[in-house]
Structure formats: structure tokens, C-alpha cells
Amino acid sequence: MNINSDTAVQLIVGVGSTILAVLLMLIKIPKSDYNSKLSNSKLAIVVSFLICGFMMFYTMANYGNPRIHDWETFTMLTIYIVVHFSTSIISYSMIALLKTEKHKKENLFVPGLFVSAVISFLLIEMFCLGKMRYFWFVCVVAIVAFLIQSVTYIIYFDRAYKQSLKDLENYYDEDESHKVKWIRFCYVISMLTNLFILVYLCLYYFLDYKMEVASLYTLWYLVYMLYLTSNFISFIGSHKLVLDAFAYKTLSGKVFAHLPRRKRKQNEDAIGQYCENEFRKLEKSLEKWVADKKFCEYDKSREDIARELNTSKEILYHYFVSKKGVDFKTWRTQLRIEEAKRLLVENRGLSIHIICEMAGFSDRSNFHRQFVMMVGCSPKQWRESASSVL
């Protein structure tokens, strides 16, 4: 392997990407039904980084090889191969973090990687054999495949991201979209990084400093991988809150899954009686919970609240759907709005922002939106109208 000034960038990026891959591999994710997607996403990122490291070392190993008649073009080619694989793998990884259920189109991921591998092999072979006519033909096919791949994954990612925001909104009263916004930001950076390689390919023969541009781009790619890794590790540390929301639709359909096996085998009447007993206990707990104004405490998941009420989140969900005819989130928001209406009138010297927090809303814009939707006017208008009546 040749290490010199011409291969220094490849060495730095190759070592850096390999270290990041090993770092992610060393991070253990507890096995559970909710963590499988997170584990798959981590594995995909690790594979992407390892491919990058392999291609960088492969480039270095071929420095001075008589088969490589144009070192600048060969370097550009290996960078493109890294980006081509990265587009597919990172897209799959980001979508895996957001999807609540496996989609049939995810089965296209492996065939897509196979096509990428075939195209990469043909590009390298045609270039090394000097068959430039076939090489440029494969280049055109590769670029078209790259564009189709990128557009397809962008569409899938956008759908998954919007669905994840909807799941978070359905699970939490407060605006929790910031918990997944980093995923969208990383994906946008990834797509812009990939877009640059296309611009670089189109302008390749018009550039005076081909190697300088290629080196800067390669170093930037390492910075991007470092940024993605740091955000992913941070997400692993706080993923439970988000995964609870994403898994909620599945869990809500398994109301009795936590029951002992003997009880699950009993007839429907016995299960119905069990629910009624649980509901009576829950009603008493809810009365005390409301009297203590626990609904004013924000940034709590359904699991936390169910624990306070000495029940499970499945029973809590089933109770509100079957007995109240409304989901828990809406019911709690109504309590908070009623509390806010009272506080606005009784505490005229306090700002609306303080009232917002006292009523249990951590986000003022969400408080304003919910207040207008349920009351028909803004908090300020409500306070002024109450003042005129008094």
C-alpha cells in the first residue's frame, strides 16, 4: 500500500470511516421488539462506513498500478462508487428509524445493492482494461441508476418522515417533532453531498484542479460521517421516547398481551370482566390524578402516566376508546385548556407564556393552536372578553 502525499486523503478518510464503523459496532442496543429497527439502522450505517473505508484503501493499494492509466479519473471513480452505495444504505438506515411497519418496497433494498455492486464492478473493470467506450457507456447507466435511486428514496423518506411526525403528534400533546428533525437534517445533508458528486462528474473535464476538488470532497465526506455518527449515538441514548410513540399503534392492538397465559386462554366474558375490574380501578386513580392536577405536568409519555395510574398503557388506551369515546391525548388537552381558561382570568398579571407552562404545555405555539381550536379564540382574546364581562 502506497502512502504519500497523493494518497494521504484516502488514508485519513479510510482510517476515519473504519474507526467510526468500529465505534458503532461496539455500541450495544438491548434486544426488544422496539429496538429491531434501530439495530438494523445501525448495521446499515456500519456497512456504509466499511464500504467507504474499503474503497479508500483499495484506491491507495492501486496507486502506481500500471493498469491505472489515469490516477485522477480512478480516484473520482472510487469516490463515486462510495457515494452510490451510501445513497442506498444511508437512505435505508434513515427510513428504518422512522418506519413503524415494514413496507413491501423495502424488499427492493437488497436487489438495489446488487445492481450497485454490478455497476461498480463494471466501472472498475472497464476502466482498468482501457475499454473507454464501454466505460463511458457504463458511466451513463450508473448516473441514470443513481438518479432513479436517489429520487425513489427521497420519496420514501418523505412519506416515512411525515408518518413519524403524525405518530408523535398522536402520542404526545406537546410538539415533539424536534426528536426526529435531526434525521431529516442528516438526510438532506446526505442528499446534497450526493448531488455534489453528480455536479463534479458533469464538470470533471472542465475543472483545472481535479485532485484538489476530489480531496476536499473526500474530507467533507468524512466530516459528514462524523456528524451522522454523533447524532446517531445521541439518538440511541434517547430513543425510547420516540420508539414508544412509533410502536404505539402496534401495542394498542395487543391490549391483553401482558396478561398471564392462563387468563389469555379464558373465554371473552372472563376477559371482559377483567377489563371492567381494571377500568373501575383506573377510574378511581383518574379522579385522584385530576384532583392533584397531574395533567399539568408535561413531557411525560403514556408509559409514565400509566405507571402513575397503576395500570398499563394498553388498558389506558382501551379505557378511553371504549368508555370515553375519545383518546387520552384529547381528553388531557381539554383538561389543560380548561385549567388555562381559569388561570387566564384569575391571574391577569401573569404572562400568557407562564400560563401556558402552568397549564401543562411546554410549547407556546402548540398551546395557542390547541386553545383556538377548542375555545374558538386566542388566549389573549379570552382574557379580554372575560375582563369585559366582569
C-alpha positions in Angstrom: 0.0 0.0 0.0 1.5 3.3 -1.1 1.4 6.1 1.5 2.4 9.5 0.1 1.1 13.0 -0.4 -1.2 11.8 -3.3 -2.8 9.1 -1.1 -2.8 11.0 2.2 -6.5 12.0 2.0 -7.6 8.4 1.2 -5.6 7.2 4.2 -7.2 9.7 6.5 -10.8 9.0 5.3 -10.2 5.3 5.2 -8.9 5.1 8.8 -11.6 7.6 10.0 -14.5 5.7 8.5 -13.2 2.4 9.8 -12.9 3.8 13.3 -16.4 5.2 13.2 -17.7 1.8 12.0 -16.0 0.0 14.8 -17.3 2.6 17.3 -20.9 2.0 16.2 -20.4 -1.8 16.3 -19.2 -1.6 19.9 -22.4 0.1 20.9 -24.9 -2.5 22.2 -28.6 -2.0 21.7 -30.8 -4.1 24.1 -32.9 -6.6 22.2 -36.6 -5.9 22.2 -39.5 -5.6 19.8 -38.9 -1.9 19.6 -35.2 -1.9 19.0 -35.0 -4.1 15.9 -35.4 -1.1 13.6 -32.7 0.8 15.5 -30.3 -2.2 15.3 -31.0 -2.6 11.6 -30.3 1.1 11.0 -27.1 0.9 13.0 -25.9 -2.1 11.0 -26.7 -0.3 7.7 -24.6 2.7 8.7 -21.7 0.5 9.8 -21.8 -1.3 6.4 -21.8 2.1 4.6 -18.8 3.3 6.6 -16.9 0.0 6.0 -17.5 0.2 2.2 -16.1 3.8 2.3 -13.0 2.5 4.2 -12.5 -0.4 1.9 -12.7 1.8 -1.2 -10.3 4.3 0.2 -7.7 1.6 1.0 -8.4 0.0 -2.4 -7.6 3.3 -4.1 -4.3 3.6 -2.1 -3.4 0.0 -3.0 -3.7 0.8 -6.7 -1.5 3.9 -6.7 1.2 3.4 -9.2 -0.5 0.3 -10.7 0.3 0.2 -14.4 -3.3 -0.7 -15.2 -4.4 2.7 -13.8 -3.6 4.9 -16.7 -5.3 8.0 -15.2 -5.0 8.3 -11.4 -7.3 11.4 -11.2 -10.1 9.6 -13.1 -9.7 6.5 -11.0 -9.9 8.5 -7.8 -13.1 10.2 -9.0 -14.4 6.7 -9.9 -13.9 5.3 -6.4 -15.4 8.3 -4.8 -18.5 7.9 -7.0 -18.8 4.2 -6.0 -18.7 5.1 -2.3 -21.5 7.7 -2.8 -23.5 5.3 -4.9 -23.6 2.7 -2.2 -24.0 5.4 0.5 -27.2 6.8 -1.1 -28.9 3.4 -0.9 -27.6 2.3 2.5 -28.0 5.6 4.4 -31.5 6.1 2.9 -32.5 2.7 4.1 -31.0 3.5 7.5 -32.8 6.8 7.9 -36.1 5.3 6.7 -35.7 2.3 9.1 -35.5 4.8 12.0 -38.8 6.3 11.0 -41.0 3.5 9.7 -43.4 1.9 12.1 -44.0 -1.1 10.0 -42.1 -2.9 7.3 -43.1 -1.9 3.8 -43.1 -4.3 0.9 -41.0 -1.9 -1.1 -38.2 -2.4 1.4 -37.6 -5.7 -0.2 -36.1 -3.8 -3.2 -33.2 -2.6 -1.0 -31.1 -5.8 -1.4 -31.6 -6.0 -5.2 -30.7 -2.3 -5.4 -27.4 -3.1 -3.6 -26.8 -5.9 -6.1 -27.3 -3.6 -9.1 -24.9 -1.1 -7.5 -22.3 -3.8 -6.9 -22.6 -4.9 -10.6 -22.3 -1.4 -11.9 -19.3 -0.7 -9.6 -17.5 -3.8 -10.8 -18.1 -3.0 -14.5 -16.9 0.6 -14.0 -13.6 -0.6 -12.4 -13.0 -3.4 -14.9 -13.8 -1.3 -18.0 -11.5 1.5 -16.8 -8.6 -0.8 -15.8 -8.8 -2.7 -19.1 -8.8 0.6 -21.0 -12.1 -0.1 -22.8 -13.1 3.5 -22.5 -16.1 3.3 -24.9 -17.7 0.7 -22.7 -16.6 2.5 -19.7 -18.4 5.8 -20.6 -21.5 3.8 -21.5 -21.5 2.2 -18.1 -20.9 5.6 -16.6 -24.1 6.9 -18.2 -26.0 3.8 -17.0 -24.6 4.4 -13.5 -25.6 8.0 -13.4 -29.2 7.2 -14.6 -29.4 4.4 -12.0 -28.1 6.8 -9.3 -30.7 9.5 -10.1 -33.6 7.0 -10.1 -32.3 5.5 -6.9 -32.0 8.9 -5.2 -35.4 10.2 -6.3 -37.1 6.9 -5.2 -35.5 7.0 -1.7 -36.3 10.7 -1.3 -40.0 9.9 -1.9 -39.9 7.0 0.5 -38.1 9.1 3.1 -40.6 12.0 2.8 -43.5 9.6 3.4 -41.9 7.9 6.3 -40.9 11.3 7.9 -44.5 12.7 7.6 -45.9 9.5 9.1 -43.4 9.7 12.0 -44.5 13.3 12.8 -48.1 12.1 12.8 -47.3 9.3 15.2 -45.5 11.6 17.5 -48.4 14.1 17.4 -50.9 11.3 18.2 -48.9 10.1 21.1 -47.8 13.4 22.8 -49.6 16.6 23.4 -46.5 18.7 23.1 -44.7 19.3 19.9 -42.1 16.5 19.9 -41.1 16.8 16.2 -37.6 18.0 17.2 -36.9 14.4 18.3 -36.7 13.3 14.7 -35.8 16.5 12.9 -32.1 15.6 13.1 -32.9 12.6 10.9 -34.3 14.8 8.2 -31.4 17.2 8.5 -28.9 14.4 8.2 -30.7 13.0 5.2 -30.9 16.4 3.5 -27.1 16.8 4.1 -26.6 13.3 2.7 -28.6 14.1 -0.5 -26.8 17.4 -1.0 -23.5 15.6 -0.6 -24.6 13.1 -3.2 -25.8 15.8 -5.5 -22.3 17.3 -5.5 -20.8 14.2 -6.9 -23.1 14.4 -9.9 -22.1 18.1 -10.5 -18.5 17.0 -10.1 -18.9 14.3 -12.7 -20.6 16.6 -15.2 -17.9 19.3 -14.8 -15.0 16.9 -14.4 -13.2 17.7 -17.7 -13.7 21.4 -17.3 -12.0 21.6 -13.9 -8.4 22.7 -13.6 -7.9 21.4 -10.1 -9.5 17.9 -10.3 -7.5 16.3 -7.5 -7.9 19.3 -5.1 -11.6 19.3 -5.6 -11.7 15.5 -5.1 -9.6 15.7 -1.9 -11.8 18.4 -0.4 -14.9 16.4 -1.2 -13.5 13.3 0.3 -12.5 15.1 3.5 -16.0 16.6 3.6 -17.5 13.2 3.4 -15.5 12.2 6.5 -16.9 15.2 8.3 -20.4 14.2 7.3 -19.9 10.6 8.6 -18.6 12.0 11.9 -21.7 14.3 12.2 -24.0 11.4 11.3 -22.3 9.1 13.9 -22.5 11.7 16.7 -26.2 12.3 16.1 -27.0 8.6 15.8 -25.2 7.8 19.1 -27.1 10.7 20.8 -30.4 9.3 19.4 -29.6 5.8 20.8 -29.3 7.4 24.2 -32.8 9.0 24.0 -34.6 6.8 21.5 -37.0 5.2 24.0 -39.3 8.2 24.0 -39.6 8.2 20.2 -39.8 4.4 19.8 -42.7 4.3 22.3 -44.7 6.6 20.1 -43.8 4.7 16.9 -44.7 1.3 18.4 -47.9 2.6 20.0 -50.2 1.6 17.1 -48.9 -1.9 17.3 -49.2 -2.1 21.0 -52.7 -0.6 21.1 -53.9 -3.7 19.2 -52.4 -6.0 21.9 -54.5 -4.9 24.9 -54.3 -8.2 26.7 -50.8 -9.3 25.7 -49.5 -8.5 29.2 -52.0 -10.9 30.9 -50.8 -14.3 32.2 -51.2 -17.2 29.8 -54.0 -18.8 31.9 -56.1 -15.6 31.7 -55.5 -15.2 27.9 -57.0 -18.7 27.4 -60.2 -17.9 29.2 -63.3 -17.0 27.3 -64.3 -13.5 26.2 -66.7 -13.0 29.1 -63.9 -13.6 31.6 -61.6 -11.2 29.7 -64.4 -8.6 29.6 -64.9 -8.9 33.4 -61.1 -8.5 33.9 -61.3 -5.3 31.9 -64.2 -4.0 33.8 -62.4 -4.5 37.1 -59.3 -2.8 35.7 -61.5 0.1 34.4 -63.1 0.6 37.9 -59.6 0.8 39.4 -58.5 3.2 36.7 -61.5 5.5 37.2 -60.6 5.9 40.9 -57.0 6.6 40.0 -58.0 9.1 37.4 -60.2 11.0 39.8 -57.3 11.5 42.2 -54.9 12.2 39.2 -57.2 15.0 38.1 -57.7 16.4 41.6 -54.0 16.6 42.0 -53.7 18.4 38.7 -51.3 15.8 37.4 -52.4 16.7 33.9 -50.5 19.9 34.2 -47.2 18.0 34.2 -45.7 17.9 30.7 -43.1 15.9 28.9 -44.4 12.6 30.0 -45.1 9.6 27.9 -48.2 7.3 28.1 -46.0 4.7 29.9 -45.1 7.2 32.6 -48.7 8.3 33.1 -49.9 4.7 33.1 -47.4 3.9 35.8 -48.7 6.8 37.9 -52.2 5.4 37.5 -51.2 1.9 38.5 -52.2 0.4 35.1 -50.7 -0.3 31.7 -50.7 1.9 28.7 -52.7 -0.7 26.8 -55.5 -0.7 29.4 -55.4 3.1 29.5 -55.8 3.3 25.7 -58.6 0.7 25.7 -60.5 2.5 28.6 -60.6 5.9 26.8 -61.6 4.5 23.5 -64.3 2.2 24.8 -65.6 4.3 27.8 -64.9 7.9 27.0 -65.2 7.7 23.2 -62.0 9.9 22.9 -58.3 9.2 23.1 -56.3 10.1 26.2 -54.4 12.8 24.5 -57.5 14.8 23.5 -59.0 14.3 27.0 -55.9 15.6 28.7 -55.7 18.5 26.4 -59.3 19.5 27.2 -58.4 19.5 30.9 -55.4 21.7 30.3 -57.3 24.2 28.2 -60.0 24.4 30.9 -57.2 25.0 33.5 -55.7 27.6 31.2 -59.0 29.4 30.9 -59.3 29.6 34.7 -55.7 30.8 35.2 -56.0 33.5 32.5 -58.9 35.1 34.4 -57.7 34.6 37.9 -54.1 35.6 37.2 -54.3 38.6 35.0 -50.8 39.8 36.0 -49.1 36.7 34.6 -48.0 36.5 31.0 -49.6 34.0 28.7 -46.3 32.2 28.4 -46.3 31.5 32.1 -50.0 30.5 32.0 -49.1 28.1 29.2 -46.5 26.3 31.3 -48.7 26.3 34.4 -51.5 24.6 32.4 -49.1 21.9 31.2 -47.9 23.0 27.8 -44.2 23.1 27.1 -44.6 24.7 23.7 -46.4 28.1 23.4 -47.3 27.7 19.7 -48.9 24.3 20.5 -50.8 25.9 23.4 -52.1 28.7 21.2 -53.2 26.3 18.5 -55.0 24.0 20.9 -56.7 26.9 22.7 -58.0 28.4 19.5 -59.2 25.0 18.2 -61.1 24.2 21.4 -62.3 27.6 22.6 -62.7 29.5 19.3 -60.5 32.4 20.2 -56.9 33.1 21.3 -55.8 33.1 25.0 -55.4 36.9 24.8 -58.9 37.4 23.4 -60.4 35.0 26.0 -58.7 37.0 28.8 -60.0 40.3 27.4 -63.5 39.0 26.8 -63.6 37.7 30.4 -62.5 41.1 31.7 -65.2 42.9 29.9 -67.9 40.6 31.3 -66.5 41.2 34.8 
